[in-house]
Amino acid sequence: MAIGCAISPAPDSFASSLLGYLDCQAVTLGAQGFQALAAPGSSVSLLLAALLTIFVALIGYRMLFGETPGVREGVLSIAKIGIVLAFATSWPAYRTVVFDVVLRSPAELAGEIGRPAGLPGATGGLAARMDEVDRSLRILAIYGVGVPTREQVEQANGVAPPLFANFDVFALGAARVAFLIGSLGAFALVRLVAGLLLALGPLFIAFLLFPVTRGLTEGWVRGLLTATLGAAAAAIVLGIELALLQPWLTDLVTQRASRIAIPGIPVALLATTMIFALTTAGVLAVIAKIAFTVRFPALAWRTFEPAPASAGDANKMIRDVSTPGPANMVSRSRAMAIADSVAASQRREENGASSGISRAHLVGGSLQKATNTSEVVTRPLGQSFRRRVQGRVSGSVVRRNTGS
């Protein structure tokens, strides 16, 4: 790995050499690190096997205790196992979906945004343009500011005194340092972070199995998203800086080659490079803030719910609850009372159907009895149970019946 990413920076190609070295290290670290951790027998592969065993065992224990998984929960559990096995053990799948997206897409995204704006490096050659700016800063440091002529002093209404002796020389050197740190430092941060997170991919993907460790997987995804968007944002900010510095420095070098003094320029260059360095840091902070708002949907990973009881178990439970006893003296809710009444009504229906007497017949008989009762009530008081002896022929009986 050290031979493949060797660096021997020349003074005229320091920026491009260091940038290429950082890219090489990020790619090598991510690819070789992933393959080493995903190889059979590695510590991460053994941990993955243990986590899968625990995950399946927990599902089995839940089923033993009555928590039967539904179709949705079962499909999600199988999908989690498939995702973990596919991306934590297969390098082709991981390279296509994760690795290439994190390391290759920032350049494409920056190019698509920068080409319409005409930013330098949007179509390629960003490292070469950085070398040109760095070379111009070195040449200016060699030439120095020069001694202003009388005409320059009169046109500028005087020349501001330096903050301290040899400040112009210091400002030119500090401007070069600020430019290199602001550009190469940002790329080093996002690329090396991306390479390290990609190398640790199998470990963080395995944490997706359990709700307790799923937060680590979410943090890993946020880190990769920050590195991806941060690399694209750093390239765009650097393109804007190069669009300003490259023609400006070319003109300054031409003036110094013609022995024209450039008083006040070192301060402007130092301020410009520091402003862009701080801007790059601020953009990366904003990108990280946005990326860390990503949340996995909580409803997609719900645990199993207890299986509903069967109809027989429900009826048995209702009968047990409806039976008076010491354990059932506790006040029940309105829903339980309604359920008891419905169950009692169903039992009466079943008993009536089993004895061959329909509810309509029972109701009809009750109505008939009510009708007969009403007829009896309409008889005169005291005449309900009078004796009728109309068949006798004796005179006393006739007189009694006629009331004479």
C-alpha angles and dihedrals in degrees: 000000000000092000093050092051100040117146131201105173117202120207092251096047105035096122096047093044093051092044091052091048091053092050091048092050093048093050094044094045093049097045101039093039093053094048091049094051094042094049116112112265096025121128093252093049090052090049090049091053091050093049092049090050092051091047094053092042091054090053090052093049091049090053090050090055093050101265100130114188117236125222093269095048092045094051092048092050092051090046092053092051091048094048093048094048094044098050101030097051107024116075096190092055092044093047093050099045104030115009100050093041093054098043104029106035098065093067092047092047093048090048093052091051098039100045096068089047093049094236117171114255095022090116094038136281096089093139092051091053090050089054090052092052092046091049092050091052091051092049091050090051089053095046094043125203096293130215113295117236125234091258092053092050092050093047092049093043089240135326121272112242116245120258090242138348115301090006092144092058090048092047093053092050092045091050090056091048092049091049094051094044094046094050107029094034092057092048092046091053099049097038098048092044089051092049093050094048091047090052090053092048098112091054096050093042090056089057089066091082099075130048090224093060098032089095089067090056090049090052090049091052091048091051092052091047091050092050092048097048091037092057091051092047093048091051091051094048090047090051090054090049092049091049087060103037103040100063091034094054092043090057092046092051090050091052093049090048086056089050093249113149120234106202116185094015097108091061091050092049092049092049092047096050092045092049091054092045091054090044091054091051091049093049091051090050091051091048090051091049091052094044093050091060090074112117130183113234108263095205092060093069105044119153124244118284124220113272115253116253120252123253093259092051090048093052091046090050091050092050091049092050093046092051110093115238143130093277093051097052090094114108113263131210126256091253091057091049091052090048090052093051092048091049091049090050090051091051091052090050091050093047092049093049092048093052092052095243114119125215091240090056091049092049091046091051091050091051091049091051090049090052093050090048091053090052092052092049092056092064118102117274111268094016099086096095103021116142119251114210100162091139095068121099102196118120095233090054092050092049091049093049094047092044095233 
